[in-house]
Amino acid sequence: MNHSESITKISSALSIAWENIGSAKKDGTNPHYRSSYSTLSEVIEVVKKPLLDQGIAVLQPTVSEGGKEYVETILLHVSGEWISGRTLIVCAKPHDPQAQGSAITYAKRYGLQAICCVPSEDDDGEGAMDRQKKVKDPNAELQALGSKKQSDW
């Protein structure tokens, strides 16, 4: 995280804003993973008024550094104080504008959620866990196969 020399005023404003920032509804659906998620629009909707009420604007430019692309989420206070954080843009298909746009939107959403501490309605952390899928009982499969006629195979 980066910040201005002083963050006294923005810190105070953020603590007041945070009292009014709720969780983001999971209003989007990913058909490939059959999961739901909070869209960028929903995250913006949750933080916009509480931040603006405290004189905080959000900027999210893309920046390049060290051969990598980032979305930098900047919270800018009317006092001139600011804090920022970067989210790496990970594009699944290089040189594909559609994929690049999706990767930027993804980085904006997670960058904004992270810097404003916005949870999604229910924690989808299980999806981020590297757990092995539940192994089926091999005996149950054999019993099921045994109950079928060989012509059903």
C-alpha positions as CSV (number, residue, x, y, z in Angstrom):
1,M,0.0,0.0,0.0
2,N,1.2,3.5,-0.8
3,H,0.0,6.8,0.8
4,S,0.5,10.5,1.0
5,E,3.0,11.8,3.6
6,S,0.2,12.4,6.1
7,I,-2.9,10.2,6.3
8,T,-4.5,11.7,9.4
9,K,-7.5,13.2,7.7
10,I,-8.2,10.4,5.3
11,S,-7.9,7.8,8.1
12,S,-10.5,9.6,10.1
13,A,-12.8,9.9,7.1
14,L,-12.3,6.2,6.2
15,S,-13.3,5.1,9.7
16,I,-16.5,7.1,9.5
17,A,-17.2,5.8,6.0
18,W,-16.5,2.3,7.0
19,E,-19.4,2.4,9.5
20,N,-21.7,2.8,6.5
21,I,-20.1,0.4,4.1
22,G,-22.0,-2.9,4.0
23,S,-21.4,-6.1,2.2
24,A,-21.8,-6.5,-1.6
25,K,-24.6,-8.7,-2.9
26,K,-23.5,-11.5,-5.2
27,D,-25.4,-10.2,-8.2
28,G,-23.3,-11.8,-11.0
29,T,-23.1,-15.4,-12.2
30,N,-20.1,-17.2,-13.6
31,P,-21.6,-20.0,-15.8
32,H,-18.2,-21.7,-16.3
33,Y,-17.8,-22.3,-12.5
34,R,-21.5,-22.3,-11.6
35,S,-20.8,-19.7,-9.0
36,S,-22.0,-16.2,-8.1
37,Y,-20.0,-13.1,-7.3
38,S,-20.3,-9.4,-6.6
39,T,-20.0,-7.4,-9.7
40,L,-17.9,-4.2,-10.0
41,S,-21.2,-2.2,-10.2
42,E,-22.4,-3.7,-6.9
43,V,-19.1,-3.0,-5.1
44,I,-19.2,0.6,-6.4
45,E,-22.8,0.9,-5.2
46,V,-21.9,-0.3,-1.7
47,V,-18.9,2.1,-1.2
48,K,-19.8,5.2,-3.3
49,K,-22.1,7.1,-1.0
50,P,-20.3,6.4,2.3
51,L,-17.0,7.5,0.7
52,L,-18.4,10.6,-1.0
53,D,-20.1,11.6,2.3
54,Q,-16.6,11.7,3.8
55,G,-15.0,13.6,0.9
56,I,-13.3,10.5,-0.6
57,A,-13.2,9.9,-4.3
58,V,-12.0,6.7,-6.0
59,L,-9.7,6.5,-9.0
60,Q,-8.7,3.3,-10.7
61,P,-6.1,3.8,-13.5
62,T,-4.1,1.1,-15.0
63,V,-0.3,1.3,-14.5
64,S,2.7,-0.5,-15.9
65,E,5.7,-1.3,-13.8
66,G,8.4,-3.9,-14.2
67,G,6.8,-5.4,-17.3
68,K,3.5,-6.0,-15.4
69,E,0.2,-4.3,-15.6
70,Y,-1.8,-3.3,-12.5
71,V,-5.0,-1.5,-11.6
72,E,-4.1,1.0,-8.9
73,T,-7.0,1.8,-6.6
74,I,-6.6,5.3,-5.1
75,L,-8.7,6.7,-2.4
76,L,-8.3,10.5,-2.7
77,H,-9.5,12.7,0.2
78,V,-10.6,16.4,-0.2
79,S,-7.6,17.3,2.0
80,G,-5.2,16.1,-0.7
81,E,-4.3,13.0,1.4
82,W,-4.5,9.6,-0.4
83,I,-3.9,5.9,0.0
84,S,-3.6,3.4,-2.8
85,G,-3.1,-0.3,-3.5
86,R,-2.3,-2.2,-6.7
87,T,-4.0,-5.4,-8.1
88,L,-2.1,-7.3,-10.7
89,I,-4.0,-7.7,-14.0
90,V,-3.9,-11.3,-15.0
91,C,-5.2,-11.8,-18.5
92,A,-6.1,-15.3,-19.6
93,K,-5.6,-14.6,-23.3
94,P,-2.8,-12.1,-24.2
95,H,-3.6,-9.8,-27.2
96,D,-7.3,-10.3,-26.8
97,P,-9.1,-7.0,-26.0
98,Q,-12.2,-8.8,-24.6
99,A,-10.0,-10.9,-22.2
100,Q,-8.0,-7.8,-21.3
101,G,-11.2,-5.8,-20.4
102,S,-12.4,-8.7,-18.3
103,A,-9.1,-8.9,-16.4
104,I,-9.1,-5.1,-15.8
105,T,-12.7,-5.3,-14.5
106,Y,-11.8,-8.2,-12.2
107,A,-8.7,-6.3,-10.8
108,K,-10.9,-3.2,-10.3
109,R,-13.5,-5.1,-8.4
110,Y,-11.1,-7.0,-6.1
111,G,-8.9,-3.9,-5.6
112,L,-11.8,-1.8,-4.5
113,Q,-13.2,-4.6,-2.3
114,A,-9.8,-5.0,-0.7
115,I,-9.0,-1.3,0.0
116,C,-12.5,-0.6,1.4
117,C,-12.8,-4.0,3.2
118,V,-16.0,-4.9,1.4
119,P,-17.1,-8.5,2.0
120,S,-19.4,-10.3,-0.4
121,E,-22.7,-11.4,1.2
122,D,-21.5,-14.9,1.9
123,D,-17.8,-15.9,1.9
124,D,-16.8,-17.8,-1.2
125,G,-13.4,-18.5,0.2
126,E,-14.0,-22.2,-0.2
127,G,-13.7,-21.7,-4.0
128,A,-10.2,-20.2,-3.4
129,M,-9.1,-23.2,-1.3
130,D,-6.9,-25.8,-3.0
131,R,-8.8,-28.8,-1.7
132,Q,-9.0,-32.1,-3.5
133,K,-12.5,-33.1,-4.6
134,K,-14.2,-35.6,-2.4
135,V,-13.3,-39.1,-3.5
136,K,-16.3,-41.3,-4.1
137,D,-16.6,-44.6,-2.3
138,P,-15.2,-47.2,-4.7
139,N,-17.3,-49.9,-3.2
140,A,-20.5,-47.9,-3.8
141,E,-19.5,-47.6,-7.5
142,L,-18.8,-51.3,-7.8
143,Q,-22.1,-52.2,-6.1
144,A,-23.9,-49.9,-8.5
145,L,-22.2,-51.5,-11.5
146,G,-22.8,-55.0,-10.1
147,S,-26.6,-54.2,-10.0
148,K,-26.7,-53.3,-13.7
149,K,-26.8,-55.8,-16.5
150,Q,-23.7,-56.0,-18.6
151,S,-25.8,-54.8,-21.6
152,D,-26.5,-51.6,-19.7
153,W,-22.7,-50.8,-19.6
